[in-house]
Every structure is written in C-alpha cells, then in structure tokens.
Amino acid sequence: MPQVRGANIKVVGKSGQISLGKNYAGKALRVEHRRDGVIVLTAVAVIPESQLWTTEEPHRSRIKRGLAWAAATTPAETDVDALVAQSSKAVSRVRDRRR
C-alpha cells in the first residue's frame, strides 16, 4: 500500500475548483477517475511534442550507439585553436556556396 504523507479534506468550490497549495502551483497533474468515485491526482512531467524524438525508436538506437561510442572512446583534451580554425573554414565554405 502506498505511503501517505498527509491527508486533508478539501471542499470543492462553486466553480468546481479545489486549491492544493502553493507547492503544486504550475505543476501538471494527471487526473484519474475510478469507478468507485475515487479521484487520484498524480504529478507528471509533460514532454513537449518538439522533444518527443528522444523517445522514438530510430533516435533511441542512435543515442545508444553514441553512448556506446563514448564509453569505448578514451577522452582527450581538445585543441581549441584547431577546433576554431576548423569551424571557421566550414563557415566560410557555407558562405562561399551562398554567393
């Protein structure tokens, strides 16, 4: 049986609303209506549609491969100057194509 941290009696107002307190302000809650009249509120995390790609299969396998690569690859210090030079070359190639 789930542990209960506290129990209160809330009265539903004329507008059909209840106040749960400031600690729930701005949170997303799932409302579950059970057949016996019980209503269960569960705090949830909502994933915007623009970020659903992180849970879809093709991307999930790519993430797994990337994590496997990172685990198998020895970390090395980055030569920042070389990285900036490489980046600058790529930017200038893109600019040249646009002209």
N, CA, C and O of each residue as an XYZ file, in Angstrom:
396
protein
N       0.851     -1.184      0.000
C       0.000      0.000      0.000
C       0.892      1.240      0.000
O       1.901      1.265      0.705
N       0.540      2.283     -0.784
C       1.366      3.480     -0.849
C       1.417      4.209      0.490
O       0.455      4.221      1.258
N       2.564      4.812      0.735
C       2.705      5.610      1.951
C       1.984      6.930      1.774
O       1.998      7.518      0.693
N       1.352      7.394      2.845
C       0.626      8.658      2.811
C       1.406      9.655      3.641
O       1.714      9.395      4.804
N       1.731     10.807      3.045
C       2.492     11.832      3.747
C       1.586     12.724      4.574
O       2.008     13.245      5.607
N       0.388     12.903      4.152
C      -0.544     13.753      4.876
C      -1.909     13.666      4.235
O      -2.024     13.362      3.048
N      -2.918     13.924      4.991
C      -4.274     13.878      4.448
C      -5.021     15.121      4.893
O      -4.941     15.525      6.053
N      -5.737     15.716      3.977
C      -6.540     16.900      4.248
C      -7.905     16.723      3.606
O      -8.078     15.937      2.675
N      -8.845     17.455      4.112
C     -10.159     17.494      3.475
C     -10.255     18.820      2.737
O     -10.072     19.888      3.320
N     -10.545     18.733      1.452
C     -10.707     19.920      0.616
C     -12.156     19.990      0.169
O     -12.764     18.962     -0.131
N     -12.699     21.158      0.121
C     -14.078     21.361     -0.319
C     -14.045     21.965     -1.715
O     -13.361     22.958     -1.961
N     -14.788     21.353     -2.620
C     -14.863     21.854     -3.985
C     -15.743     23.097     -3.977
O     -16.870     23.061     -3.485
N     -15.231     24.189     -4.520
C     -15.968     25.449     -4.556
C     -17.074     25.437     -5.586
O     -17.233     24.467     -6.327
N     -17.838     26.511     -5.634
C     -18.974     26.623     -6.561
C     -18.538     26.542     -8.020
O     -19.309     26.128     -8.885
N     -17.297     26.941     -8.284
C     -16.796     26.899     -9.658
C     -16.241     25.522    -10.025
O     -15.804     25.315    -11.157
N     -16.254     24.578     -9.079
C     -15.754     23.235     -9.358
C     -14.265     23.090     -9.139
O     -13.674     22.115     -9.603
N     -13.641     24.026     -8.448
C     -12.197     24.002     -8.241
C     -11.852     23.714     -6.784
O     -12.630     23.985     -5.870
N     -10.639     23.147     -6.600
C     -10.075     22.995     -5.257
C      -8.684     23.601     -5.272
O      -8.074     23.736     -6.333
N      -8.183     23.965     -4.111
C      -6.836     24.502     -4.004
C      -5.956     23.448     -3.337
O      -6.274     22.959     -2.254
N      -4.850     23.105     -3.993
C      -3.943     22.098     -3.449
C      -2.786     22.717     -2.681
O      -2.083     22.014     -1.955
N      -2.579     24.001     -2.825
C      -1.481     24.674     -2.144
C      -0.415     25.136     -3.113
O      -0.352     24.689     -4.258
N       0.423     26.043     -2.631
C       1.433     26.663     -3.493
C       2.491     25.690     -3.980
O       3.104     25.919     -5.022
N       2.719     24.609     -3.247
C       3.762     23.671     -3.686
C       3.357     22.936     -4.980
O       4.205     22.302     -5.608
N       2.105     23.007     -5.379
C       1.658     22.412     -6.643
C       1.414     23.463     -7.727
O       0.998     23.116     -8.832
N       1.659     24.705     -7.438
C       1.412     25.777     -8.413
C       2.239     25.545     -9.677
O       3.448     25.322     -9.604
N       1.591     25.598    -10.818
C       2.273     25.454    -12.100
C       2.622     24.027    -12.477
O       3.184     23.815    -13.552
N       2.319     23.047    -11.654
C       2.660     21.653    -11.946
C       1.562     21.010    -12.788
O       0.396     21.398    -12.708
N       1.944     20.037    -13.585
C       0.984     19.267    -14.372
C       0.560     18.057    -13.545
O       1.395     17.376    -12.950
N      -0.734     17.801    -13.514
C      -1.267     16.677    -12.756
C      -2.125     15.803    -13.660
O      -2.880     16.308    -14.491
N      -2.005     14.500    -13.496
C      -2.882     13.565    -14.194
C      -4.067     13.298    -13.281
O      -3.891     13.006    -12.099
N      -5.265     13.398    -13.820
C      -6.483     13.166    -13.044
C      -7.032     11.802    -13.453
O      -7.358     11.576    -14.618
N      -7.130     10.903    -12.487
C      -7.646      9.564    -12.747
C      -8.974      9.415    -12.006
O      -9.028      9.547    -10.783
N     -10.036      9.142    -12.750
C     -11.364      8.941    -12.168
C     -11.623      7.437    -12.100
O     -11.671      6.768    -13.133
N     -11.786      6.913    -10.905
C     -12.045      5.486    -10.748
C     -13.546      5.228    -10.637
O     -14.322      6.119    -10.292
N     -13.932      4.001    -10.936
C     -15.358      3.640    -10.944
C     -16.018      3.822     -9.587
O     -17.212      4.111     -9.509
N     -15.245      3.653     -8.514
C     -15.843      3.760     -7.177
C     -15.951      5.202     -6.686
O     -16.268      5.442     -5.521
N     -15.685      6.168     -7.578
C     -15.809      7.574     -7.213
C     -14.523      8.215     -6.726
O     -14.488      9.418     -6.468
N     -13.462      7.421     -6.596
C     -12.169      7.951     -6.147
C     -11.523      8.728     -7.284
O     -11.548      8.299     -8.437
N     -10.950      9.863     -6.950
C     -10.193     10.666     -7.914
C      -8.745     10.686     -7.435
O      -8.465     11.066     -6.298
N      -7.831     10.277     -8.303
C      -6.415     10.232     -7.962
C      -5.686     11.282     -8.794
O      -5.776     11.280    -10.022
N      -4.966     12.174     -8.128
C      -4.133     13.173     -8.802
C      -2.684     12.732     -8.694
O      -2.200     12.434     -7.602
N      -1.995     12.691     -9.820
C      -0.595     12.290     -9.836
C       0.213     13.367    -10.550
O      -0.113     13.757    -11.671
N       1.264     13.843     -9.895
C       2.148     14.826    -10.542
C       2.881     14.136    -11.688
O       3.392     13.027    -11.529
N       2.930     14.800    -12.841
C       3.563     14.224    -14.025
C       4.520     15.232    -14.655
O       4.431     16.435    -14.407
N       5.428     14.723    -15.466
C       6.291     15.566    -16.284
C       5.769     15.480    -17.712
O       5.580     14.379    -18.231
N       5.535     16.600    -18.346
C       4.986     16.640    -19.701
C       6.128     16.911    -20.677
O       6.917     17.838    -20.492
N       6.199     16.083    -21.716
C       7.231     16.252    -22.741
C       6.605     16.956    -23.934
O       5.655     16.440    -24.523
N       7.123     18.136    -24.305
C       6.582     18.830    -25.482
C       6.763     17.978    -26.752
O       7.730     17.224    -26.860
N       5.843     18.098    -27.697
C       5.927     17.320    -28.928
C       7.246     17.536    -29.656
O       7.752     16.621    -30.307
N       7.801     18.725    -29.552
C       9.060     19.008    -30.247
C      10.219     18.202    -29.675
O      11.269     18.104    -30.310
N      10.049     17.623    -28.484
C      11.121     16.837    -27.873
C      10.794     15.351    -27.811
O      11.534     14.583    -27.196
N       9.701     14.936    -28.436
C       9.333     13.526    -28.424
C      10.322     12.649    -29.170
O      10.335     11.436    -28.963
N      11.143     13.220    -30.024
C      12.111     12.432    -30.776
C      13.020     11.643    -29.852
O      13.560     10.615    -30.262
N      13.207     12.094    -28.608
C      14.110     11.397    -27.685
C      13.531     10.069    -27.231
O      14.258      9.249    -26.669
N      12.241      9.829    -27.457
C      11.623      8.586    -27.015
C      11.264      7.673    -28.175
O      10.822      6.548    -27.942
N      11.435      8.110    -29.414
C      11.080      7.303    -30.576
C      12.234      6.406    -30.984
O      13.395      6.763    -30.781
N      11.942      5.272    -31.543
C      12.915      4.215    -31.785
C      14.132      4.593    -32.631
O      15.248      4.352    -32.172
N      14.003      5.164    -33.827
C      15.212      5.412    -34.617
C      16.218      6.275    -33.866
O      17.425      6.046    -33.950
N      15.728      7.249    -33.145
C      16.624      8.135    -32.428
C      17.176      7.458    -31.179
O      18.319      7.700    -30.793
N      16.366      6.614    -30.550
C      16.815      5.939    -29.339
C      18.009      5.041    -29.651
O      18.950      4.977    -28.860
N      17.989      4.345    -30.791
C      19.112      3.478    -31.149
C      20.344      4.315    -31.469
O      21.465      3.905    -31.169
N      20.146      5.484    -32.076
C      21.288      6.361    -32.340
C      21.899      6.865    -31.034
O      23.119      6.978    -30.913
N      21.046      7.163    -30.066
C      21.540      7.614    -28.767
C      22.327      6.490    -28.102
O      23.387      6.733    -27.525
N      21.813      5.255    -28.180
C      22.521      4.101    -27.588
C      23.886      3.911    -28.239
O      24.879      3.662    -27.555
N      23.931      4.031    -29.574
C      25.219      3.899    -30.263
C      26.184      4.997    -29.845
O      27.377      4.750    -29.668
N      25.667      6.203    -29.687
C      26.523      7.308    -29.253
C      27.057      7.092    -27.848
O      28.224      7.371    -27.573
N      26.210      6.596    -26.963
C      26.665      6.319    -25.601
C      27.693      5.194    -25.578
O      28.655      5.244    -24.811
N      27.493      4.176    -26.420
C      28.469      3.082    -26.508
C      29.798      3.603    -27.027
O      30.858      3.231    -26.522
N      29.741      4.475    -28.050
C      30.976      5.077    -28.576
C      31.696      5.882    -27.493
O      32.915      5.793    -27.346
N      30.921      6.670    -26.737
C      31.529      7.493    -25.687
C      32.161      6.631    -24.605
O      33.203      6.987    -24.054
N      31.534      5.493    -24.297
C      32.094      4.608    -23.269
C      33.377      3.937    -23.757
O      34.280      3.676    -22.962
N      33.465      3.655    -25.072
C      34.620      2.952    -25.620
C      35.746      3.890    -26.042
O      36.864      3.433    -26.280
N      35.479      5.173    -26.139
C      36.468      6.131    -26.626
C      37.146      6.824    -25.455
O      36.489      7.345    -24.554
N      38.463      6.819    -25.486
C      39.227      7.467    -24.432
C      39.096      8.976    -24.556
O      39.286      9.522    -25.643
N      38.775      9.660    -23.462
C      38.676     11.123    -23.523
C      40.036     11.752    -23.852
O      41.077     11.264    -23.411
N      40.016     12.800    -24.602
C      41.247     13.509    -24.953
C      40.987     15.003    -24.861
O      39.879     15.473    -25.122
N      42.010     15.730    -24.492
C      41.871     17.185    -24.395
C      41.730     17.770    -25.791
O      42.432     17.365    -26.719
N      40.830     18.712    -25.930
C      40.567     19.332    -27.220
C      41.521     20.493    -27.455
O      41.760     21.308    -26.564
N      42.064     20.556    -28.672
C      42.873     21.702    -29.082
C      41.881     22.759    -29.572
O      41.413     22.697    -30.709
N      41.566     23.721    -28.716
C      40.537     24.710    -29.006
C      40.890     25.538    -30.239
O      40.015     25.841    -31.050
N      42.147     25.904    -30.387
C      42.553     26.706    -31.548
C      42.293     25.954    -32.856
O      41.805     26.539    -33.823
N      42.615     24.674    -32.886
C      42.382     23.871    -34.089
C      40.879     23.728    -34.353
O      40.440     23.747    -35.503
N      40.109     23.587    -33.296
C      38.661     23.465    -33.436
C      38.055     24.745    -34.003
O      37.184     24.686    -34.871
N      38.506     25.896    -33.519
C      38.019     27.187    -34.021
C      38.416     27.363    -35.484
O      37.617     27.830    -36.297
N      39.649     26.989    -35.817
C      40.102     27.113    -37.202
C      39.257     26.221    -38.117
O      38.867     26.641    -39.206
N      38.977     24.998    -37.678
C      38.163     24.071    -38.462
C      36.751     24.623    -38.627
O      36.174     24.542    -39.712
N      36.202     25.178    -37.569
C      34.865     25.747    -37.611
C      34.822     26.950    -38.550
O      33.867     27.108    -39.311
N      35.837     27.787    -38.503
C      35.894     28.972    -39.362
C      35.941     28.576    -40.832
O      35.323     29.233    -41.670
N      36.672     27.502    -41.154
C      36.736     27.029    -42.539
C      35.367     26.557    -43.009
O      34.961     26.836    -44.138
N      34.657     25.842    -42.140
C      33.331     25.336    -42.502
C      32.359     26.484    -42.734
O      31.553     26.430    -43.663
N      32.422     27.517    -41.909
C      31.538     28.671    -42.061
C      31.844     29.406    -43.356
O      30.925     29.826    -44.060
N      33.114     29.566    -43.676
C      33.465     30.286    -44.909
C      33.064     29.476    -46.140
O      32.706     30.066    -47.160
N      33.112     28.122    -46.077
C      32.659     27.302    -47.209
C      31.161     27.490    -47.430
O      30.708     27.562    -48.572
N      30.402     27.568    -46.364
C      28.957     27.769    -46.475
C      28.678     29.140    -47.073
O      27.814     29.274    -47.940
N      29.397     30.156    -46.620
C      29.211     31.499    -47.169
C      29.547     31.551    -48.648
O      28.860     32.218    -49.421
N      30.617     30.842    -49.049
C      31.017     30.824    -50.446
C      29.936     30.192    -51.317
O      29.698     30.643    -52.438
N      29.268     29.130    -50.800
C      28.211     28.472    -51.564
C      27.001     29.368    -51.743
O      26.293     29.250    -52.743
N      26.750     30.252    -50.809
C      25.567     31.120    -50.848
C      25.754     32.261    -51.845
O      24.770     32.865    -52.273
N      26.965     32.562    -52.213
C      27.218     33.703    -53.114
C      26.889     33.398    -54.528
O      27.049     34.255    -55.397
